[in-house]
Amino acid sequence: VPIDQQVLLIGELKGNVLACIEDQHGNHVIQKCIERLPTDRIGFIVDSFLGQTNRMAKHCYGCRVIQRLIEYCASAQISLLLDEALRSCLELATDQYGNYVVQHVMEHSSRPGDRQSLMQIVRKNILSLSCHKYASNVIEKALGCGTLEEKALLIQAIVGEPSDSTPPLLTMMRDRFGNYIVQRVIGLAQGAQRDALFWRLTEHMPALKKSNAYGRHIISALERAQPPGSVG
């Protein structure tokens, strides 16, 4: 079907975009519009999210449509949508669907400062987010798509300063979700940061051995990352 005819057909959806998105079949139509039509023809889809981004990001179908917009549209075109997502990012990070939108903004937004803003918020809330079922996915994404410097700052926030007697690491390594982040960090840390991390973990080895299965996952990850016989 020629583009002009597609645009005419899709024009019928104007005013009903959100209802379509919330429908189990209609949302696929909207996603196809975003994927197939020139982005200058889907402004009405973008506009329908204004003031509704938070609600739609937490919807099982709405979150998918927002992800498609982030993938296919220039960040300038969806600037207001991105602003709304960033304002609610902590709330969205802890939502079963919203966390995917936060991950997508972090990975795909080309607006200067978006990823950096999210990284800063993640760093300040590293413990609560790492130990949350859904938000821990956002931390994993941050560790995966950040620059080397951003990753190092995240790892620093987890490991803490040498003078810190209760760094986030100690809680995370015994937590159902946090321990996965610690395992990831064991594989990512480099140089002096890696030494500090391993020293912290080795220091707590006796407690880890007596702890729950999550603590034992950490011991296994340490053993894989170090030469045989070096883990006490």
Contacts in CASP RR format, 6 or more apart in sequence:
PFRMAT RR
TARGET T0000
AUTHOR 0000-0000-0000
METHOD contacts of the structure
MODEL  1
VPIDQQVLLIGELKGNVLACIEDQHGNHVIQKCIERLPTDRIGFIVDSFL
GQTNRMAKHCYGCRVIQRLIEYCASAQISLLLDEALRSCLELATDQYGNY
VVQHVMEHSSRPGDRQSLMQIVRKNILSLSCHKYASNVIEKALGCGTLEE
KALLIQAIVGEPSDSTPPLLTMMRDRFGNYIVQRVIGLAQGAQRDALFWR
LTEHMPALKKSNAYGRHIISALERAQPPGSVG
1 9 0 8 1.000
3 37 0 8 1.000
3 38 0 8 1.000
3 41 0 8 1.000
6 36 0 8 1.000
6 37 0 8 1.000
7 37 0 8 1.000
7 41 0 8 1.000
10 33 0 8 1.000
10 37 0 8 1.000
10 41 0 8 1.000
10 42 0 8 1.000
11 44 0 8 1.000
13 20 0 8 1.000
13 29 0 8 1.000
13 30 0 8 1.000
13 33 0 8 1.000
13 44 0 8 1.000
14 44 0 8 1.000
15 44 0 8 1.000
15 48 0 8 1.000
17 30 0 8 1.000
17 44 0 8 1.000
17 45 0 8 1.000
17 48 0 8 1.000
18 48 0 8 1.000
18 52 0 8 1.000
18 56 0 8 1.000
20 26 0 8 1.000
20 27 0 8 1.000
20 29 0 8 1.000
20 30 0 8 1.000
21 27 0 8 1.000
21 30 0 8 1.000
21 56 0 8 1.000
21 59 0 8 1.000
21 61 0 8 1.000
21 62 0 8 1.000
21 65 0 8 1.000
22 59 0 8 1.000
22 61 0 8 1.000
22 62 0 8 1.000
23 61 0 8 1.000
24 61 0 8 1.000
27 61 0 8 1.000
27 62 0 8 1.000
27 64 0 8 1.000
27 65 0 8 1.000
30 45 0 8 1.000
30 65 0 8 1.000
31 64 0 8 1.000
31 65 0 8 1.000
31 68 0 8 1.000
33 42 0 8 1.000
33 45 0 8 1.000
34 42 0 8 1.000
34 45 0 8 1.000
34 65 0 8 1.000
34 68 0 8 1.000
34 69 0 8 1.000
34 72 0 8 1.000
34 73 0 8 1.000
35 68 0 8 1.000
35 72 0 8 1.000
39 72 0 8 1.000
39 73 0 8 1.000
39 74 0 8 1.000
39 77 0 8 1.000
42 73 0 8 1.000
43 77 0 8 1.000
45 65 0 8 1.000
45 69 0 8 1.000
46 69 0 8 1.000
46 73 0 8 1.000
46 77 0 8 1.000
46 78 0 8 1.000
46 81 0 8 1.000
49 56 0 8 1.000
49 66 0 8 1.000
49 69 0 8 1.000
49 81 0 8 1.000
49 84 0 8 1.000
50 80 0 8 1.000
50 81 0 8 1.000
50 84 0 8 1.000
51 84 0 8 1.000
53 66 0 8 1.000
53 81 0 8 1.000
53 84 0 8 1.000
53 85 0 8 1.000
53 88 0 8 1.000
54 84 0 8 1.000
54 85 0 8 1.000
54 87 0 8 1.000
54 88 0 8 1.000
54 91 0 8 1.000
54 92 0 8 1.000
56 62 0 8 1.000
56 63 0 8 1.000
56 65 0 8 1.000
56 66 0 8 1.000
57 63 0 8 1.000
57 66 0 8 1.000
57 85 0 8 1.000
57 88 0 8 1.000
57 92 0 8 1.000
57 95 0 8 1.000
57 97 0 8 1.000
57 98 0 8 1.000
57 101 0 8 1.000
58 92 0 8 1.000
58 95 0 8 1.000
58 97 0 8 1.000
58 98 0 8 1.000
59 97 0 8 1.000
60 97 0 8 1.000
62 97 0 8 1.000
63 97 0 8 1.000
63 98 0 8 1.000
63 100 0 8 1.000
63 101 0 8 1.000
66 81 0 8 1.000
66 85 0 8 1.000
66 101 0 8 1.000
66 104 0 8 1.000
67 100 0 8 1.000
67 101 0 8 1.000
67 104 0 8 1.000
69 78 0 8 1.000
69 81 0 8 1.000
70 78 0 8 1.000
70 82 0 8 1.000
70 101 0 8 1.000
70 104 0 8 1.000
70 105 0 8 1.000
70 108 0 8 1.000
70 109 0 8 1.000
71 104 0 8 1.000
71 108 0 8 1.000
74 110 0 8 1.000
75 82 0 8 1.000
75 109 0 8 1.000
75 110 0 8 1.000
75 111 0 8 1.000
75 114 0 8 1.000
76 111 0 8 1.000
79 111 0 8 1.000
82 105 0 8 1.000
82 109 0 8 1.000
82 111 0 8 1.000
82 114 0 8 1.000
85 92 0 8 1.000
85 101 0 8 1.000
85 102 0 8 1.000
85 105 0 8 1.000
86 105 0 8 1.000
86 114 0 8 1.000
86 117 0 8 1.000
86 118 0 8 1.000
89 102 0 8 1.000
89 105 0 8 1.000
89 118 0 8 1.000
89 121 0 8 1.000
90 121 0 8 1.000
90 125 0 8 1.000
92 98 0 8 1.000
92 99 0 8 1.000
92 101 0 8 1.000
92 102 0 8 1.000
93 99 0 8 1.000
93 102 0 8 1.000
93 129 0 8 1.000
93 132 0 8 1.000
93 134 0 8 1.000
93 135 0 8 1.000
93 138 0 8 1.000
94 129 0 8 1.000
94 132 0 8 1.000
94 134 0 8 1.000
94 135 0 8 1.000
95 134 0 8 1.000
96 133 0 8 1.000
96 134 0 8 1.000
98 134 0 8 1.000
99 134 0 8 1.000
99 135 0 8 1.000
99 137 0 8 1.000
99 138 0 8 1.000
100 137 0 8 1.000
102 118 0 8 1.000
102 138 0 8 1.000
103 137 0 8 1.000
103 138 0 8 1.000
103 141 0 8 1.000
105 114 0 8 1.000
105 115 0 8 1.000
105 118 0 8 1.000
106 114 0 8 1.000
106 115 0 8 1.000
106 118 0 8 1.000
106 119 0 8 1.000
106 138 0 8 1.000
106 141 0 8 1.000
106 142 0 8 1.000
106 145 0 8 1.000
107 115 0 8 1.000
107 141 0 8 1.000
107 145 0 8 1.000
109 115 0 8 1.000
115 145 0 8 1.000
115 146 0 8 1.000
115 150 0 8 1.000
116 150 0 8 1.000
118 142 0 8 1.000
119 142 0 8 1.000
119 146 0 8 1.000
119 150 0 8 1.000
119 153 0 8 1.000
119 154 0 8 1.000
122 129 0 8 1.000
122 138 0 8 1.000
122 139 0 8 1.000
122 142 0 8 1.000
122 154 0 8 1.000
123 153 0 8 1.000
123 154 0 8 1.000
123 157 0 8 1.000
124 157 0 8 1.000
126 139 0 8 1.000
126 154 0 8 1.000
126 157 0 8 1.000
126 158 0 8 1.000
126 168 0 8 1.000
127 168 0 8 1.000
127 171 0 8 1.000
127 172 0 8 1.000
128 135 0 8 1.000
129 135 0 8 1.000
129 136 0 8 1.000
129 138 0 8 1.000
129 139 0 8 1.000
130 136 0 8 1.000
130 139 0 8 1.000
130 158 0 8 1.000
130 168 0 8 1.000
130 172 0 8 1.000
130 175 0 8 1.000
130 177 0 8 1.000
130 178 0 8 1.000
130 181 0 8 1.000
131 171 0 8 1.000
131 172 0 8 1.000
131 175 0 8 1.000
131 176 0 8 1.000
131 177 0 8 1.000
131 178 0 8 1.000
132 177 0 8 1.000
133 177 0 8 1.000
136 177 0 8 1.000
136 178 0 8 1.000
136 180 0 8 1.000
136 181 0 8 1.000
139 154 0 8 1.000
139 181 0 8 1.000
140 180 0 8 1.000
140 181 0 8 1.000
140 184 0 8 1.000
142 150 0 8 1.000
142 151 0 8 1.000
142 154 0 8 1.000
143 151 0 8 1.000
143 154 0 8 1.000
143 181 0 8 1.000
143 184 0 8 1.000
143 185 0 8 1.000
143 188 0 8 1.000
144 151 0 8 1.000
151 188 0 8 1.000
152 190 0 8 1.000
152 193 0 8 1.000
155 185 0 8 1.000
155 188 0 8 1.000
155 189 0 8 1.000
155 193 0 8 1.000
155 197 0 8 1.000
156 193 0 8 1.000
157 168 0 8 1.000
158 167 0 8 1.000
158 168 0 8 1.000
158 169 0 8 1.000
158 172 0 8 1.000
158 181 0 8 1.000
158 182 0 8 1.000
158 185 0 8 1.000
159 167 0 8 1.000
159 169 0 8 1.000
159 185 0 8 1.000
159 189 0 8 1.000
159 193 0 8 1.000
159 196 0 8 1.000
159 197 0 8 1.000
159 200 0 8 1.000
160 167 0 8 1.000
160 168 0 8 1.000
160 169 0 8 1.000
161 167 0 8 1.000
162 196 0 8 1.000
167 200 0 8 1.000
169 182 0 8 1.000
169 197 0 8 1.000
169 200 0 8 1.000
169 201 0 8 1.000
170 200 0 8 1.000
170 204 0 8 1.000
172 178 0 8 1.000
172 179 0 8 1.000
172 181 0 8 1.000
172 182 0 8 1.000
173 179 0 8 1.000
173 182 0 8 1.000
173 201 0 8 1.000
173 204 0 8 1.000
173 208 0 8 1.000
173 214 0 8 1.000
173 215 0 8 1.000
173 218 0 8 1.000
174 208 0 8 1.000
174 211 0 8 1.000
174 212 0 8 1.000
174 214 0 8 1.000
174 215 0 8 1.000
175 214 0 8 1.000
176 214 0 8 1.000
178 214 0 8 1.000
179 214 0 8 1.000
179 215 0 8 1.000
179 217 0 8 1.000
179 218 0 8 1.000
180 217 0 8 1.000
182 218 0 8 1.000
182 221 0 8 1.000
183 217 0 8 1.000
183 218 0 8 1.000
183 221 0 8 1.000
185 197 0 8 1.000
186 197 0 8 1.000
186 198 0 8 1.000
186 201 0 8 1.000
186 218 0 8 1.000
186 221 0 8 1.000
186 222 0 8 1.000
186 225 0 8 1.000
187 221 0 8 1.000
187 225 0 8 1.000
189 197 0 8 1.000
189 198 0 8 1.000
198 222 0 8 1.000
198 225 0 8 1.000
198 226 0 8 1.000
201 208 0 8 1.000
201 218 0 8 1.000
201 222 0 8 1.000
202 222 0 8 1.000
202 231 0 8 1.000
202 232 0 8 1.000
205 219 0 8 1.000
205 231 0 8 1.000
205 232 0 8 1.000
208 215 0 8 1.000
208 216 0 8 1.000
208 218 0 8 1.000
208 219 0 8 1.000
209 216 0 8 1.000
209 219 0 8 1.000
219 231 0 8 1.000
222 231 0 8 1.000
223 231 0 8 1.000
END
